Amino acid sequence: MAVARGKDRKSVYRCTECGHVQSKWAGQCPGCGLWNSLVESVEDRPSAGGSRFLGYAGAAGPLTSPVSLATVEAEDIQRTPCGLEEFDRVLGGGLVPGSAVLIGGDPGIGKSTLLLQTVSALSLHHSVLYITGEESISQVSLRARRLHLPCDSLQILAETELERILATADRHKPAYLVVDSIQTVYSEALQSAPGSVAQVRECAAQLVRFAKQTGTTVFLVGHVTKEGALAGPRVLEHMVDTVLYFEGDTSSRFRVIRAFKNRFGAVNELGVFAMTETGLKEVKNPSAIFLSRGDEDAAGSVVMVMREGSRPLLVEVQALVDESHLPTPRRVAVGMDNNRLAMLLAILHRHGGVPILNQDVFVNLVGGLRLSETAGDLAVVLAIVSSFRDRPIPRDWVVFGELGLNGEVRPVQNGEERLREAAKHGFAHALAPSKNIVKGQNPGLNVIPVKSLRDAIAAL
Protein backbone atom coordinates (compact mmCIF):
# COMPACT_ATOMS: atom_id res chain seq x y z
CA MET A 1 0.00 0.00 0.00
CA ALA A 2 1.39 3.33 -1.01
CA VAL A 3 1.77 5.79 1.80
CA ALA A 4 0.94 9.43 1.21
CA ARG A 5 3.18 12.00 2.82
CA GLY A 6 3.06 15.73 2.77
CA LYS A 7 5.61 17.53 0.66
CA ASP A 8 6.94 19.36 3.71
CA ARG A 9 7.21 16.28 5.94
CA LYS A 10 9.69 13.43 6.00
CA SER A 11 10.08 10.19 7.90
CA VAL A 12 13.10 9.81 10.18
CA TYR A 13 14.19 7.43 12.92
CA ARG A 14 14.85 8.90 16.35
CA CYS A 15 16.39 7.20 19.38
CA THR A 16 14.03 7.14 22.36
CA GLU A 17 16.96 7.42 24.79
CA CYS A 18 19.50 9.91 23.42
CA GLY A 19 17.48 11.58 20.64
CA HIS A 20 19.88 10.64 17.81
CA VAL A 21 18.21 11.07 14.40
CA GLN A 22 18.99 9.27 11.15
CA SER A 23 17.21 8.54 7.89
CA LYS A 24 17.31 4.71 8.05
CA TRP A 25 16.43 2.22 10.75
CA ALA A 26 19.17 0.25 12.49
CA GLY A 27 19.15 -2.31 15.24
CA GLN A 28 21.62 -0.35 17.38
CA CYS A 29 21.64 3.40 17.94
CA PRO A 30 24.97 4.91 16.77
CA GLY A 31 24.64 7.66 19.38
CA CYS A 32 24.24 5.73 22.64
CA GLY A 33 24.69 2.11 21.55
CA LEU A 34 21.28 0.97 22.80
CA TRP A 35 19.57 -1.79 20.87
CA ASN A 36 16.05 -1.50 19.37
CA SER A 37 15.63 2.12 20.44
CA LEU A 38 15.20 3.74 17.00
CA VAL A 39 11.54 4.46 16.21
CA GLU A 40 9.97 6.14 13.22
CA SER A 41 8.67 9.68 13.46
CA VAL A 42 7.53 12.38 11.05
CA GLU A 43 9.23 15.77 11.03
CA ASP A 44 8.93 18.93 8.96
CA ARG A 45 11.40 19.42 6.15
CA PRO A 46 13.58 22.54 6.31
CA SER A 47 12.57 25.21 3.83
CA ALA A 48 14.65 25.65 0.70
CA GLY A 49 17.50 28.07 1.25
CA GLY A 50 16.86 28.18 4.97
CA SER A 51 19.80 27.97 7.33
CA ARG A 52 20.02 25.88 10.48
CA PHE A 53 20.48 29.03 12.61
CA LEU A 54 18.64 32.10 11.42
CA GLY A 55 19.95 34.57 13.98
CA TYR A 56 17.98 37.44 15.48
CA ALA A 57 17.04 39.07 12.18
CA GLY A 58 16.07 35.80 10.52
CA ALA A 59 13.30 34.79 12.93
CA ALA A 60 10.14 33.89 11.07
CA GLY A 61 7.06 35.99 11.84
CA PRO A 62 6.68 39.00 14.10
CA LEU A 63 8.43 38.91 17.45
CA THR A 64 6.37 38.90 20.65
CA SER A 65 7.45 40.55 23.87
CA PRO A 66 7.39 38.78 27.24
CA VAL A 67 5.08 40.11 29.94
CA SER A 68 5.22 40.08 33.72
CA LEU A 69 3.42 37.14 35.23
CA ALA A 70 1.96 39.41 37.92
CA THR A 71 0.07 41.39 35.26
CA VAL A 72 -1.68 38.31 33.87
CA GLU A 73 -5.21 37.91 35.22
CA ALA A 74 -6.09 34.36 36.21
CA GLU A 75 -9.26 33.18 34.54
CA ASP A 76 -11.78 30.99 36.32
CA ILE A 77 -11.93 27.56 34.71
CA GLN A 78 -15.45 26.70 33.61
CA ARG A 79 -15.99 23.05 34.43
CA THR A 80 -18.80 20.81 33.22
CA PRO A 81 -20.07 18.02 35.52
CA CYS A 82 -19.94 14.68 33.76
CA GLY A 83 -22.85 13.09 35.65
CA LEU A 84 -20.75 10.96 38.02
CA GLU A 85 -19.58 12.69 41.20
CA GLU A 86 -16.74 10.21 41.77
CA PHE A 87 -15.47 10.85 38.24
CA ASP A 88 -15.75 14.61 38.78
CA ARG A 89 -13.72 14.27 41.99
CA VAL A 90 -10.87 12.57 40.14
CA LEU A 91 -10.98 15.14 37.33
CA GLY A 92 -10.70 17.99 39.82
CA GLY A 93 -14.33 19.10 39.81
CA GLY A 94 -15.46 18.43 36.24
CA LEU A 95 -14.40 18.57 32.60
CA VAL A 96 -12.43 21.53 31.24
CA PRO A 97 -13.04 22.65 27.62
CA GLY A 98 -10.10 21.93 25.35
CA SER A 99 -8.50 19.40 27.70
CA ALA A 100 -7.15 15.98 26.74
CA VAL A 101 -7.86 13.11 29.15
CA LEU A 102 -6.05 9.77 28.89
CA ILE A 103 -7.67 6.75 30.60
CA GLY A 104 -5.71 3.51 30.96
CA GLY A 105 -6.53 0.17 32.51
CA ASP A 106 -6.48 -3.59 32.11
CA PRO A 107 -8.69 -5.23 29.47
CA GLY A 108 -12.26 -5.68 30.67
CA ILE A 109 -11.86 -3.41 33.69
CA GLY A 110 -14.62 -1.04 32.55
CA LYS A 111 -12.96 1.84 30.66
CA SER A 112 -15.42 1.79 27.76
CA THR A 113 -18.36 1.35 30.13
CA LEU A 114 -17.31 4.38 32.19
CA LEU A 115 -16.87 6.58 29.13
CA LEU A 116 -20.13 5.42 27.55
CA GLN A 117 -22.01 6.29 30.75
CA THR A 118 -20.26 9.66 30.88
CA VAL A 119 -20.82 10.74 27.28
CA SER A 120 -24.41 9.49 27.23
CA ALA A 121 -25.17 11.87 30.10
CA LEU A 122 -23.24 14.69 28.42
CA SER A 123 -25.06 14.13 25.11
CA LEU A 124 -28.33 15.29 26.68
CA HIS A 125 -27.04 18.87 26.67
CA HIS A 126 -23.90 18.84 24.48
CA SER A 127 -22.75 17.43 21.14
CA VAL A 128 -20.70 14.24 21.51
CA LEU A 129 -18.80 12.14 18.95
CA TYR A 130 -17.75 8.62 19.96
CA ILE A 131 -15.00 7.02 17.83
CA THR A 132 -14.78 3.26 18.27
CA GLY A 133 -11.75 1.51 16.83
CA GLU A 134 -11.92 -1.83 18.64
CA GLU A 135 -15.64 -2.61 18.66
CA SER A 136 -18.29 -2.35 16.03
CA ILE A 137 -21.15 0.11 16.27
CA SER A 138 -23.59 -2.72 16.99
CA GLN A 139 -21.48 -3.90 19.95
CA VAL A 140 -21.47 -0.42 21.47
CA SER A 141 -25.22 -0.18 20.87
CA LEU A 142 -25.84 -3.48 22.64
CA ARG A 143 -23.84 -2.28 25.66
CA ALA A 144 -25.79 0.99 25.76
CA ARG A 145 -29.10 -0.88 25.69
CA ARG A 146 -27.97 -3.28 28.39
CA LEU A 147 -27.02 -0.33 30.60
CA HIS A 148 -30.28 1.51 29.76
CA LEU A 149 -28.42 4.65 28.67
CA PRO A 150 -30.02 7.57 26.78
CA CYS A 151 -28.15 7.65 23.46
CA ASP A 152 -30.55 9.44 21.11
CA SER A 153 -28.18 12.41 20.71
CA LEU A 154 -24.93 10.43 20.85
CA GLN A 155 -23.09 10.33 17.49
CA ILE A 156 -20.86 7.28 16.91
CA LEU A 157 -18.37 6.37 14.20
CA ALA A 158 -16.30 3.22 13.62
CA GLU A 159 -13.02 4.51 12.20
CA THR A 160 -9.29 4.02 12.77
CA GLU A 161 -7.70 6.41 10.26
CA LEU A 162 -6.60 9.61 11.95
CA GLU A 163 -7.19 11.87 8.96
CA ARG A 164 -10.80 10.69 8.61
CA ILE A 165 -11.40 11.10 12.35
CA LEU A 166 -10.13 14.68 12.36
CA ALA A 167 -12.10 15.54 9.21
CA THR A 168 -15.31 14.17 10.74
CA ALA A 169 -14.69 15.98 14.01
CA ASP A 170 -13.96 19.21 12.17
CA ARG A 171 -17.22 18.91 10.24
CA HIS A 172 -19.48 18.05 13.22
CA LYS A 173 -17.59 20.22 15.76
CA PRO A 174 -18.46 18.15 18.88
CA ALA A 175 -17.98 19.50 22.38
CA TYR A 176 -16.68 16.08 23.50
CA LEU A 177 -14.71 13.55 21.46
CA VAL A 178 -13.96 9.97 22.60
CA VAL A 179 -11.30 7.84 20.86
CA ASP A 180 -11.44 4.20 21.93
CA SER A 181 -8.62 3.40 21.72
CA ILE A 182 -5.53 5.39 20.75
CA GLN A 183 -3.58 2.17 19.99
CA THR A 184 -5.94 1.33 17.11
CA VAL A 185 -5.64 4.71 15.37
CA TYR A 186 -3.11 5.13 12.57
CA SER A 187 -1.97 7.95 10.34
CA GLU A 188 -1.39 7.64 6.60
CA ALA A 189 1.72 9.77 7.01
CA LEU A 190 3.55 6.86 8.67
CA GLN A 191 4.43 3.40 7.36
CA SER A 192 4.49 1.71 10.76
CA ALA A 193 1.61 -0.43 11.99
CA PRO A 194 -1.14 0.85 14.32
CA GLY A 195 -0.11 0.68 17.96
CA SER A 196 3.58 1.29 17.28
CA VAL A 197 5.47 3.98 19.14
CA ALA A 198 5.52 6.32 16.18
CA GLN A 199 1.82 5.92 15.38
CA VAL A 200 0.69 6.39 18.98
CA ARG A 201 2.83 9.50 19.43
CA GLU A 202 1.84 11.13 16.15
CA CYS A 203 -1.89 10.36 16.47
CA ALA A 204 -2.02 11.53 20.07
CA ALA A 205 -0.19 14.75 19.18
CA GLN A 206 -2.66 15.51 16.38
CA LEU A 207 -5.68 14.84 18.62
CA VAL A 208 -4.30 16.98 21.45
CA ARG A 209 -3.60 19.77 18.96
CA PHE A 210 -7.18 19.50 17.71
CA ALA A 211 -8.47 19.78 21.30
CA LYS A 212 -6.46 22.94 21.98
CA GLN A 213 -7.40 24.63 18.71
CA THR A 214 -11.14 23.91 18.80
CA GLY A 215 -11.88 23.77 22.55
CA THR A 216 -13.14 20.18 22.25
CA THR A 217 -12.62 17.93 25.26
CA VAL A 218 -10.92 14.76 24.02
CA PHE A 219 -10.97 11.41 25.82
CA LEU A 220 -8.27 8.90 24.82
CA VAL A 221 -8.49 5.28 25.92
CA GLY A 222 -5.08 3.64 26.30
CA HIS A 223 -3.98 0.04 26.70
CA VAL A 224 -1.61 -1.01 29.47
CA THR A 225 1.31 -3.40 29.37
CA LYS A 226 1.70 -6.47 31.55
CA GLU A 227 3.74 -4.33 33.95
CA GLY A 228 0.72 -2.03 34.40
CA ALA A 229 2.12 1.00 32.52
CA LEU A 230 0.43 2.66 29.57
CA ALA A 231 1.46 1.09 26.29
CA GLY A 232 3.29 3.32 23.83
CA PRO A 233 5.85 6.08 24.31
CA ARG A 234 6.24 7.76 27.67
CA VAL A 235 5.77 11.10 25.95
CA LEU A 236 2.09 10.18 25.53
CA GLU A 237 1.49 10.97 29.20
CA HIS A 238 3.30 14.31 28.83
CA MET A 239 1.13 15.38 25.90
CA VAL A 240 -2.23 15.11 27.61
CA ASP A 241 -3.60 17.22 30.47
CA THR A 242 -4.91 14.40 32.66
CA VAL A 243 -3.80 10.79 33.09
CA LEU A 244 -6.23 8.41 34.81
CA TYR A 245 -5.76 4.75 35.67
CA PHE A 246 -8.71 2.44 36.09
CA GLU A 247 -7.70 -0.23 38.61
CA GLY A 248 -9.30 -3.25 40.21
CA ASP A 249 -9.53 -7.01 40.09
CA THR A 250 -11.89 -8.35 37.42
CA SER A 251 -13.04 -10.98 39.93
CA SER A 252 -14.19 -8.20 42.28
CA ARG A 253 -17.11 -5.89 41.69
CA PHE A 254 -15.27 -2.81 42.94
CA ARG A 255 -13.23 -0.52 40.70
CA VAL A 256 -10.92 2.36 41.58
CA ILE A 257 -10.02 5.22 39.24
CA ARG A 258 -6.95 7.23 40.19
CA ALA A 259 -5.45 10.45 38.82
CA PHE A 260 -1.68 10.35 38.27
CA LYS A 261 -1.50 13.66 36.42
CA ASN A 262 -3.93 16.55 36.34
CA ARG A 263 -3.11 20.04 35.12
CA PHE A 264 -6.50 21.29 36.34
CA GLY A 265 -6.68 19.65 39.77
CA ALA A 266 -4.96 17.62 42.44
CA VAL A 267 -3.23 14.33 41.67
CA ASN A 268 -3.68 11.01 43.47
CA GLU A 269 -7.41 11.65 43.81
CA LEU A 270 -9.44 8.48 44.10
CA GLY A 271 -12.88 7.55 42.80
CA VAL A 272 -14.55 4.29 43.83
CA PHE A 273 -17.14 2.48 41.71
CA ALA A 274 -19.03 -0.80 41.91
CA MET A 275 -19.61 -2.79 38.72
CA THR A 276 -23.25 -3.92 38.48
CA GLU A 277 -25.48 -5.35 35.77
CA THR A 278 -26.55 -1.83 34.84
CA GLY A 279 -23.04 -0.36 34.69
CA LEU A 280 -20.77 1.40 37.15
CA LYS A 281 -22.35 2.75 40.31
CA GLU A 282 -20.70 5.33 42.55
CA VAL A 283 -19.60 4.35 46.05
CA LYS A 284 -20.27 7.35 48.26
CA ASN A 285 -18.74 5.86 51.42
CA PRO A 286 -15.76 3.71 50.40
CA SER A 287 -14.59 3.29 54.00
CA ALA A 288 -17.58 1.02 54.62
CA ILE A 289 -16.36 -1.28 51.83
CA PHE A 290 -12.79 -1.60 53.03
CA LEU A 291 -13.97 -2.30 56.59
CA SER A 292 -15.90 -5.49 55.82
CA ARG A 293 -14.42 -7.41 58.74
CA GLY A 294 -15.44 -10.63 60.45
CA ASP A 295 -17.66 -10.85 63.51
CA GLU A 296 -14.85 -11.87 65.87
CA ASP A 297 -11.55 -10.22 66.73
CA ALA A 298 -8.63 -11.75 64.84
CA ALA A 299 -4.92 -11.47 65.52
CA GLY A 300 -2.98 -9.59 62.88
CA SER A 301 -5.79 -7.23 61.88
CA VAL A 302 -5.86 -3.49 62.51
CA VAL A 303 -7.67 -0.53 60.97
CA MET A 304 -5.68 2.47 59.78
CA VAL A 305 -6.62 5.84 58.29
CA MET A 306 -4.94 6.42 54.94
CA ARG A 307 -5.45 9.40 52.68
CA GLU A 308 -6.07 9.31 48.94
CA GLY A 309 -6.03 12.80 47.47
CA SER A 310 -8.44 14.89 49.53
CA ARG A 311 -10.29 11.92 51.00
CA PRO A 312 -9.45 9.98 54.20
CA LEU A 313 -10.18 6.25 54.01
CA LEU A 314 -10.45 3.64 56.73
CA VAL A 315 -8.67 0.50 55.55
CA GLU A 316 -7.99 -2.80 57.25
CA VAL A 317 -4.39 -4.03 57.33
CA GLN A 318 -3.84 -7.76 57.74
CA ALA A 319 -0.59 -9.44 58.71
CA LEU A 320 0.36 -13.09 59.05
CA VAL A 321 3.55 -14.15 60.85
CA ASP A 322 4.49 -17.82 60.83
CA GLU A 323 7.60 -19.84 61.53
CA SER A 324 9.69 -20.21 58.40
CA HIS A 325 11.10 -23.55 57.21
CA LEU A 326 13.23 -21.92 54.51
CA PRO A 327 16.85 -20.74 54.77
CA THR A 328 15.67 -17.23 53.93
CA PRO A 329 12.28 -16.26 55.47
CA ARG A 330 9.73 -14.86 53.04
CA ARG A 331 8.67 -11.20 53.12
CA VAL A 332 5.54 -10.67 51.00
CA ALA A 333 3.68 -7.35 50.81
CA VAL A 334 0.47 -6.92 48.82
CA GLY A 335 -0.53 -3.27 48.54
CA MET A 336 2.74 -1.74 49.77
CA ASP A 337 6.40 -1.57 48.84
CA ASN A 338 8.49 -4.60 49.81
CA ASN A 339 11.47 -2.38 50.63
CA ARG A 340 9.28 -0.37 53.00
CA LEU A 341 8.22 -3.58 54.73
CA ALA A 342 11.84 -4.67 55.16
CA MET A 343 12.69 -1.32 56.74
CA LEU A 344 9.72 -1.53 59.14
CA LEU A 345 10.76 -5.04 60.22
CA ALA A 346 14.26 -3.76 60.99
CA ILE A 347 12.80 -0.91 63.08
CA LEU A 348 10.55 -3.39 64.89
CA HIS A 349 13.51 -5.62 65.75
CA ARG A 350 15.87 -2.83 66.81
CA HIS A 351 13.54 -0.43 68.64
CA GLY A 352 10.51 -2.59 69.40
CA GLY A 353 12.35 -5.58 70.82
CA VAL A 354 10.37 -8.08 68.71
CA PRO A 355 12.68 -10.57 66.94
CA ILE A 356 11.08 -12.12 63.85
CA LEU A 357 14.23 -13.00 61.90
CA ASN A 358 13.16 -16.63 61.47
CA GLN A 359 9.51 -15.87 60.65
CA ASP A 360 7.67 -15.58 57.35
CA VAL A 361 5.83 -12.24 57.18
CA PHE A 362 2.85 -11.55 54.90
CA VAL A 363 1.12 -8.15 54.78
CA ASN A 364 -2.04 -7.34 52.84
CA LEU A 365 -4.22 -4.23 52.39
CA VAL A 366 -7.86 -5.29 52.18
CA GLY A 367 -9.80 -4.08 49.15
CA GLY A 368 -6.98 -3.99 46.63
CA LEU A 369 -5.74 -0.53 47.65
CA ARG A 370 -2.09 0.46 47.62
CA LEU A 371 -0.38 2.23 50.50
CA SER A 372 1.60 5.07 48.95
CA GLU A 373 2.09 7.23 52.07
CA THR A 374 4.01 6.74 55.30
CA ALA A 375 1.00 7.21 57.59
CA GLY A 376 0.38 3.44 57.60
CA ASP A 377 3.77 2.49 59.09
CA LEU A 378 2.54 2.18 62.66
CA ALA A 379 -0.54 0.16 61.67
CA VAL A 380 1.52 -2.31 59.62
CA VAL A 381 4.00 -2.87 62.46
CA LEU A 382 1.29 -3.33 65.08
CA ALA A 383 -0.55 -5.80 62.84
CA ILE A 384 2.69 -7.81 62.57
CA VAL A 385 3.18 -7.75 66.36
CA SER A 386 -0.46 -8.80 66.88
CA SER A 387 -0.05 -11.81 64.60
CA PHE A 388 3.34 -12.77 66.04
CA ARG A 389 2.05 -12.75 69.62
CA ASP A 390 -1.40 -14.09 68.62
CA ARG A 391 -3.12 -11.28 70.52
CA PRO A 392 -6.00 -9.56 68.68
CA ILE A 393 -6.29 -5.78 68.61
CA PRO A 394 -9.80 -4.62 69.67
CA ARG A 395 -12.14 -3.87 66.78
CA ASP A 396 -12.89 -0.32 67.97
CA TRP A 397 -9.24 0.80 67.71
CA VAL A 398 -7.77 2.77 64.80
CA VAL A 399 -4.06 3.44 64.23
CA PHE A 400 -1.95 5.76 62.06
CA GLY A 401 1.51 7.31 62.19
CA GLU A 402 4.90 7.34 60.49
CA LEU A 403 7.87 5.48 61.94
CA GLY A 404 11.37 6.95 61.89
CA LEU A 405 14.56 4.92 61.80
CA ASN A 406 15.14 5.75 65.48
CA GLY A 407 11.81 4.23 66.48
CA GLU A 408 10.01 7.55 66.93
CA VAL A 409 6.40 8.02 65.81
CA ARG A 410 6.36 11.03 63.54
CA PRO A 411 3.30 13.19 62.75
CA VAL A 412 1.49 12.91 59.43
CA GLN A 413 -0.46 15.34 57.31
CA ASN A 414 -4.14 16.06 58.04
CA GLY A 415 -4.10 14.23 61.35
CA GLU A 416 -7.23 15.98 62.64
CA GLU A 417 -9.19 15.02 59.54
CA ARG A 418 -8.16 11.38 59.95
CA LEU A 419 -9.39 11.40 63.54
CA ARG A 420 -12.72 12.91 62.50
CA GLU A 421 -13.16 10.16 59.92
CA ALA A 422 -12.52 7.51 62.58
CA ALA A 423 -14.98 9.12 65.00
CA LYS A 424 -17.63 9.34 62.24
CA HIS A 425 -17.48 5.57 61.75
CA GLY A 426 -17.90 4.75 65.43
CA PHE A 427 -14.36 3.97 66.54
CA ALA A 428 -13.79 4.49 70.26
CA HIS A 429 -9.99 4.56 70.54
CA ALA A 430 -7.26 5.97 68.31
CA LEU A 431 -3.50 5.49 68.50
CA ALA A 432 -1.90 8.53 66.85
CA PRO A 433 1.29 10.62 66.93
CA SER A 434 1.32 13.00 69.86
CA LYS A 435 1.95 16.03 67.63
CA ASN A 436 -1.21 15.29 65.60
CA ILE A 437 -3.55 15.51 68.57
CA VAL A 438 -5.52 18.63 69.42
CA LYS A 439 -7.46 18.41 72.67
CA GLY A 440 -11.22 18.79 72.50
CA GLN A 441 -11.45 18.30 68.72
CA ASN A 442 -12.84 14.76 68.66
CA PRO A 443 -15.63 14.16 71.21
CA GLY A 444 -16.46 10.51 71.74
CA LEU A 445 -13.03 9.33 70.55
CA ASN A 446 -10.36 8.41 73.09
CA VAL A 447 -7.10 9.50 71.44
CA ILE A 448 -3.94 7.99 72.88
CA PRO A 449 -0.79 9.95 71.98
CA VAL A 450 2.40 7.97 71.33
CA LYS A 451 5.93 9.21 70.79
CA SER A 452 7.80 5.98 70.08
CA LEU A 453 7.18 2.46 68.84
CA ARG A 454 7.66 1.02 72.36
CA ASP A 455 4.91 3.38 73.62
CA ALA A 456 2.53 2.11 70.93
CA ILE A 457 3.22 -1.56 71.70
CA ALA A 458 2.80 -0.92 75.42
CA ALA A 459 -0.50 0.91 74.85
CA LEU A 460 -1.96 -2.17 73.16
N, C-alpha and C positions, 0 to 999 in steps of 0.2 A: 504494500500500500504506500503510495506516494505521500509524503508528509509536506504540508504547506507551511512555509515559514515567511515571515515578513522580510521585506528587503532590508530593513534596518536592524534585524536581529540575527544572531548567530548562535550556534550550539557549541558550548565549550564544556570541559570537564574540570571540576574544581575539587580540591581536596577538602574533606570535611574537618580535618584537623588543623592543617597549617595554612589553608587557603591558596595553595599553589594552583595555577591555571594553565592548562594546555589544551591543544586542539584535538588530540586523540586520547582514547582511553588506554590505560595501562594497569597492569595488576598491582604495581608498586608505585607509590608516589615518589617522584624524583626529589621533591623538596624535603620531606621528613622521613621517607623510607617506610611508611606504614603501608600495609597491604590492604587492598580492596577498599580504599578510602576515596577514590575518584568517582564522583557522581556527575551526571549530566545536568547542565543548567543552561538557560537561555539568557543572553546578555545583549545589550544594544551595541550595534556597530559604531565605531567612531566616524564622525562626519569627514567627508573628503576634504583634505587640506587642513584638517584640524590638528593641533598639536596636543601632546600629552599634558603639557602645563601651559595654560593660557595666560597666566599672569593677571595682574589687577585689571588692566585695560581690556583683556580678552574675555572677561566673564560674560556669559550669555544672559541676556535679559537685563532689565533694570535692577539696580542694587536696592536692597531694603536696609533700613537702619534699625539697629536693636533698640529696645525700649526698656525702661526700668520695670522690674517685676512688680514693684509697689504701686505703679500706676495702672496696672491691669485689674479691672473689676472682675471678681469671681462671679460666674453665672450659676444660678441654681439649676441643678440637673433635673429635668422633668422625667420622672420615672412612670412607667405604666405597669400596674399590677398584672401578673400573668394568670391569676385565678387560683393559684396554690400558694398559701402563705409560707409554707416551708421552703418552697422554691424561691419565693421573693426574699426570704431571709438570707439564703445562700448567695443570691445575686446582689445583695446589699440594699434591698428595699424595692426592687422592681427592675424592669427592663429600660435601658437607656437607648434612645434613638441613635443609629449609626454605630452601635457597638457590635463586636464579633465575639460570640460565645462558643467555646469548644467544649464538648461533652464527651468524655471517654468512659469506658467500662467494659467488663467482660461480656462475651456473647450471651444473649438471653437474660441479661440482668434487668432490662426494662428501659433502656435509653429511648427507643422508638416509642414505647408506650407513654413515657413521660412527656416527650415532645408533642405527640399527637394529642394528648389531653390539654397541653398548654396552648397549642395553636388553634385547637377547636374552640377554646374559650375566647381566644383573642379574635378569631374570625367573626364573632358576633358584632364587633364594633370596628374592626380594622381589616384591611386587605392582607391576605396571607397566601404565600406560594410555597407548596411543599414539594421538594424535589426528592424522589426516591430512586436510588441507584442500585439497591440490593433486592428490593421486593417489587413485585408488580403492583399496578394500581388496584387490581382486584384483591390482593392480599391486604393492602392497607385499608381498603373499604370493609373487608370482613372484620378486621380488628376494630375499626371504628364502630361498626354495628354491634359487635360483641360488648364493647364498652359503653354503648348507648350514648355516643357523643354527637352533639349537633355539628354537622359538617356541610350544611347547605351552602355556606359562603366560603368554604375552604377549597382553594384551587390546588390541584395536584398534577404533577408531570413526572413521567418516568423517563429520565434522561441522564446520560453520563458524560456527554461532551461539554466541556466548559464553555466553549464559544456559544453553543446553543442555549445553555442555561443563562448566560449573561444577556444574550439577546432577548430571551423570553422575559427575564426579570426587568430589563430596560423597557420593554413594551408594556408590561402590566403594572410596573412601578408598585410593588407590594410594600407594605410597611414592615412585614416580617417575612424572612426567607429562611427555609430549612433545607439543608443539604445532608442527606442520609445515604451514604456516608462520604467523607472526603477521600477515602482510599479508593473509591470506585470511580471518581471523576478523573478525566484525562483531558489534556490539551493537545490539539493538533499541531502545536508548535514544537512538540517534543516527540522523539522517536521511542522513548522508553515506555514500558508497559504501565497501565494504571496501578497505583499503589506504590510505585517506586519513589525513592527519595526526591528525585527531580520533579516528578509529576505532583506529588503531594505539596511540595514547597511552592511550585509555580501556581497551581490551582488555588491554594489557600491565599497566596499573595493577591491574586486577581480578585477573589471574593471579598477579602478584607478591604481592598482598594474600592471596590464597588460599594461596600457598606459606608465607607467614609465619604465618598463623593455624593451619594444619593440620600443618606440618612436612614437607610434600611437596616434594621436589626437582623443580623445573620447568625443562624445557629448551624454549627458544624458538628457532625457526629464523627468521632474518631475511634478506630480500633485500638486495642491494647495488645502488647506483646505478652509472652508467657511470664515475663518478669513483672508485669503489671504496669509498665510504662506505656505512654502513647506511642503507637507505631508511626514511623516516619522520622523526619529530621527533627532535632531538638528546637530548631528555629521556629517550628510550627507553633510552639507554645509562646514564643516571644512575639509573634505576629498578632495574635488575638488579644482582646482586652480581658477576657475572663476564661479561666481553665477550671472545669468542674470534673470531678471523678465520681462515677456512680459505683458504689461498693456494696458488697453483701454476698452471702452464700445463696446459690440458687436453690438449695434445699430448705432455706429458711424464707419465711414470708416477709421479713423485714429488710428494707433497703436504706442505705445511707448515702446521701449526696454531699460532697465536700468541696469547698472552694480552695484551690491551691494558688490561684492568682486572680486578682480582681482590681482593676484600675478604678473602679467606681464604688468600692466598698472594702470591708475588712476581709482578710483571708482566714482560712481555717474555720469558716462558719460551717455549721452542720445542719442538714435537714434530714428528718427521719420519715420514712414512708413505709406503709404496709401493702404488699401486693395481694390483691383480692381478685375475685372473678370479674369484677367490674372495673379493674384498673388499680392504679396507685391511690391509696388513701393516706391523708396526712396523719401523723402521730403527734398530737398536741402536747402530750406529757410523756416524753421518751424515758424519763427516770422510772416510771412505773413498769416499763418493759424490761429494763436492765436489772430490775430488782425482783424478778420472779424467782424467789427462793423457796426452799422446802419448808415444811411445817416445823421441823425440829432444828435445833442448833447443831451445826456441824463444825468440826475442827478444820482449820485452814480456810475459813471463809470470813471475809470482812468487807464492809461497804465503805467506799471512798467517794469523795466529791472531786470529780475532774471537770475541766472546763474546755469546751469546744467553741471557739469563737467568743460570742457574747453570752453563751448559755452554759450554766452549771448543770452537770449531770451526775446523778447518783448511780454508781456502777459497782457491781460485786466483783471482788478479786478473789480467786480461788488458788490455793497452793496445796501441793501434795509433796510430802517429804517421806522418802522410804529408803531403807538400807540398800546400798548398792552392792551388786555382786560382780561389778566390772572393775578392771584396773583403774579406769578413769570414770568417776561418777558423771552421770548425765545432768546437764543444765538446759532445760527446754523452757522457752518463754513464748507464749502465744499472745500477741497483742502488745508486746513491748520489746525493746532492744535487748538482745542477749548479752551484749557488753555491759549494759546498765544493770542487768541482773547479776552478772559476775561481780561488779563493783559493790552492789548492795550486800551480797553474801560475804564479801571481804570485810565490809564495815560491821556486819552483824557478828562476825567471828572476833574481830579485834576489839570493838567497843561495846558489843552487847553480851559478850561472854557465852555465845551459843555456838559450839563447834559442830559443823555439819559437813566436814571435809569428806567423809565416807558415805554421804547420803545423796541419792538422786533427788533433784529438785525440779518440780514442774509448776509453772505459773500460767494462769489463764485469766483473761478478761472476758467476763460473760457478755454475750450479745454481739461478739465480733468486732468490738471497738478496738482502737489502738491507742495506747498511752503514749502521747507525744510530749508531755510536760513532766516536770520533776515533782509535782504536787502529790503523786501517788507513791513516792518512795517509802514513806512510813507505813502505808497500808500494805504494800507488798511484803515488807520485812515482817510486820506483825502477823500477816497470814502465814508466812513460812514458820514463824515461831509457834503459832497456834497448831499447825499440822505436826511439827516436830515433837511438841510436848503433848499432843492429843488433848488439848484443852480448848474447847470452843469459846469464841468471843461472843458475848450476848448480841442478840439480833437488833437491839435498839441502840447500838453503838455505831458511830461513824468516825472515820479517821482520814486525815490528810496532813501533808507536810513534806518538806524536802529534807533529805539527809545529806550532811556534809561529810567529808572524809575524816573529820575528827570526831564523828559521832554526834554532832550537834543537830538539832532540829531547826531548820531555817524557815523563815516565813515565806509565804507564797502570795501571788497576786490575787486580789479580790477575795481575801479571806472572809470578810463579813458577808459577802454575797453567798459564799459556799455554806456558811453556817445558817443563813436564812433558808436556803434550799433544803438543808437537812431538817430544820425545824418545821418547815411546811409539810414534809412527808412523815411527820410523827416520830422522829428519832428523839430519844431522851438524853443521850450522852454523846459528847463529841470530844475527840482527842485531837488537839490542834496546836500549832506553834504558839508559844506564849506571846509573841509580838503581833499575832493576827487577832488577838482577842480584845474586844472593847466591852467593858462592863455595861450591863443593862441594855444591850442591843438585841439579845435573843431570849425573850421570856419563854419559859417552858423547856429550855434546852440547857442541860448542865454541861458547861464547857470546861474541860480539864486542860490547863496549859501545861505543856511539856517543853523542856529546853534541851534534852538529850535523849538518845535512844534508850539508855538505861532507865530514865524516868518513864518513858512510854511503856516499856516492858513491865516495870513495877506497877504502873497504874492499872494494868490489865491482869 
